[in-house]
């Protein structure tokens, strides 16, 4: 039991560390570690329990909660929170001081994850390749757009921001922080925490709870009935997200201009005198490590 809890904390730590980086998702790490389906299934059970509670069915809620694998879920959440608290400042500094190198590293992590996810298709068909390419192309284009910052968001905007961000965090390919940047809510949501605006924090939390409950249930339903098509779409999300992680010209990170945050990773170019050896080496090493780790992980070990 203790070994399993420790393993889950470590996995959660890896997921939390990736969620700090704009353009990288904890869902990608969950996919690589072979726990993605279990994660979505357990979140879906929790969402159903909340649904029963809303309908006043306390007995049904308790039955659903008993079905949730809390030994799987709680240590995972604890590891994620620990990583965010401990690594947010370190990763932010690294992104600021070495943007190209960090972008190369994360580019390799996602590239390796795509190879791993390809192996999860149960019956690969040409249509799955088309789905991946189509989803990747759409996301690639969408990531080129971003909204100006919303300085005084309404309660509805805060709820919507929390809902969208949490959905992105459980999808491989794109992080919640990047979604907030795209819709201009990054500074506003971060400000609610730093300013201890508890009402606004509660609104974001409500949105996150609603989004997680609805989206996890939908995603779990889709995976059960259309596993390979969903996996193909997730691969497409990771393919499209590579636009954010392309090291040149600016690497990945957040540019601050006159109290505004914008995404610096959507521009595409060639090294053109910029450092190129280290980003490429890190990308190759990261790709090899991800594939190696995935091959070493035995699916289903979480339940041993």
Protein Blocks (a to p, Z undefined) as FASTA:
>chain_A
ZZmmmmmmmmmmmmmmmmmpghiafklmmmmnopmmmmmmmmmmmmmmmmmmmnopaklm
mmmmmmpcfklmmmmmmmmmmmmmmmmmmmmmmmmmmmmlmmmmmmmmmmmmmmmmmmmp
mbdcfklmmmmmmmmmmmmmmmmpccdddfbdcfklmmmmmmmmmmmmmpghiafklmmm
mnopmmmmmmmmmnopaklmmmmmmmmmmmmmmmmmmmmmmmmmmmmlmmmmmmmmmmmm
mmmmpmbfnlpadddeehiacdfklpccdfkopafklmmmmmmmmmmmmmmmmmmpcghk
lmZZ
